[in-house]
């Protein structure tokens, strides 16, 4: 096997690669030079400098794996790699400790005014009384997101005798108990935290996760700590909260736009800031190199790679039959996450009809990816789906039956939470996925990039008109509508496909309509 390394990685990683394969290190290649070199290699290793475009992937006729020595894969055309059956791997676990330590460094710097005091002393002043800080012992640390990094931060805070509370609706309660962290709801997290630290992925759902509404619920003495992603914080709202004394300060390692030298937050007197240094330690860089190298070797030797970004292509008859259903199960899982309320406890996948006769591993992986993609920064695929589900405490069971009425094939996802159950089902018709049931109601929805409004209500004259009037007044266009019901004038589900998202204020107006029991706005 031959491996091409085109960006700098730690020598420890190079050594791992060389112990298993021939390695050529060629740094600073131009795009044309890379195109000429890549055809003879089975593996390609990059960091963030080199762009692995569709052209590079097409030229890499022998490529089996692309390794990104880091977390983000924005510089790699993952879709093109997937189409070619090339596995893309990265190294998310390697930065866990270094990011947790940097988070704690910012907490300490904020509590003891270390950057301001150091600058004052550097300028020749001895302002001891000006920089009186506070102990963190006995203070409350609120951890928003209890994944790998959030858990590591919590462990270190407990060692400093802090009171640690956490919020993560997708982590089971017993996981909090094992860590010694008090599980709280979001309202309590915001209200009680002296230091609020963010450890959630940047997705469409988490953009501006912390804004003016959240700041207003925090203590005026509280600090916001962010070593995750800049997009999580509404920066304009943060500046306003700092200027008005709504919160005491912020310690930031990440910003919406980087480099952030011109961002007013880095010059704000109530902000401690660093230039995205959380993963920048010698140890972390060595770990990143080794972790990437180990995964590349695993793929080349035909073994599972736990941090594969994309799923290997399923070939042959299984791919022909289950390919469309893999897409369907991801959609169903995504929808189920939006509909379910509370903390997930278990998930049951039921496959009915002819598809039950095939190896459903790819369907399971696709379902898990759909369930977690809105709430997890991890890339879930055929290789690591079971690992990701187990790490997040999800109990996944599968069941197959040979018949599926009223459809020849049916996939059903049933989720149990601490607040109830939810289920969605679907099938493939003429090669296209269709959602055909939601809880106990039969519906027909062709998933597109559209918005759905689901309304549980008592079936009676005038309900559709009342909802339509409110949407019309809000200039929201209805593309289709259907109602599933148990019986005339009984419990029913109204399902509206919309061209536009429904603002929270409009959802509240609809919720106020008499005999409407539940209103949910989702996107598929």
HELIX and SHEET records of a PDB file:
HELIX    1   1 UNK A   11  UNK A   18  1                                   8    
HELIX    2   2 UNK A   31  UNK A   37  1                                   7    
HELIX    3   3 UNK A   38  UNK A   40  5                                   3    
HELIX    4   4 UNK A   54  UNK A   59  1                                   6    
HELIX    5   5 UNK A   78  UNK A   83  1                                   6    
HELIX    6   6 UNK A   93  UNK A   95  5                                   3    
HELIX    7   7 UNK A   96  UNK A  112  1                                  17    
HELIX    8   8 UNK A  114  UNK A  122  1                                   9    
HELIX    9   9 UNK A  129  UNK A  131  5                                   3    
HELIX   10  10 UNK A  148  UNK A  159  1                                  12    
HELIX   11  11 UNK A  173  UNK A  179  1                                   7    
HELIX   12  12 UNK A  186  UNK A  192  1                                   7    
HELIX   13  13 UNK A  212  UNK A  217  1                                   6    
HELIX   14  14 UNK A  230  UNK A  232  5                                   3    
HELIX   15  15 UNK A  235  UNK A  243  1                                   9    
HELIX   16  16 UNK A  264  UNK A  267  5                                   4    
HELIX   17  17 UNK A  282  UNK A  300  1                                  19    
HELIX   18  18 UNK A  316  UNK A  339  1                                  24    
HELIX   19  19 UNK A  354  UNK A  357  5                                   4    
HELIX   20  20 UNK A  361  UNK A  372  1                                  12    
HELIX   21  21 UNK A  385  UNK A  391  1                                   7    
HELIX   22  22 UNK A  463  UNK A  473  1                                  11    
HELIX   23  23 UNK A  504  UNK A  511  1                                   8    
SHEET    1   A 5 UNK A  22  UNK A  25  0                                        
SHEET    2   A 5 UNK A   2  UNK A   5  1                                        
SHEET    3   A 5 UNK A  43  UNK A  46  1                                        
SHEET    4   A 5 UNK A  65  UNK A  68  1                                        
SHEET    5   A 5 UNK A  87  UNK A  89  1                                        
SHEET    1   B 7 UNK A 182  UNK A 183  0                                        
SHEET    2   B 7 UNK A 163  UNK A 167  1                                        
SHEET    3   B 7 UNK A 140  UNK A 144  1                                        
SHEET    4   B 7 UNK A 195  UNK A 198  1                                        
SHEET    5   B 7 UNK A 223  UNK A 226  1                                        
SHEET    6   B 7 UNK A 249  UNK A 252  1                                        
SHEET    7   B 7 UNK A 271  UNK A 273  1                                        
SHEET    1   C 6 UNK A 395  UNK A 401  0                                        
SHEET    2   C 6 UNK A 344  UNK A 353  1                                        
SHEET    3   C 6 UNK A 409  UNK A 417 -1                                        
SHEET    4   C 6 UNK A 420  UNK A 429 -1                                        
SHEET    5   C 6 UNK A 432  UNK A 438 -1                                        
SHEET    6   C 6 UNK A 441  UNK A 445 -1                                        
SHEET    1   D 4 UNK A 478  UNK A 485  0                                        
SHEET    2   D 4 UNK A 491  UNK A 498 -1                                        
SHEET    3   D 4 UNK A 451  UNK A 458 -1                                        
SHEET    4   D 4 UNK A 516  UNK A 523 -1                                        
END                                                                             
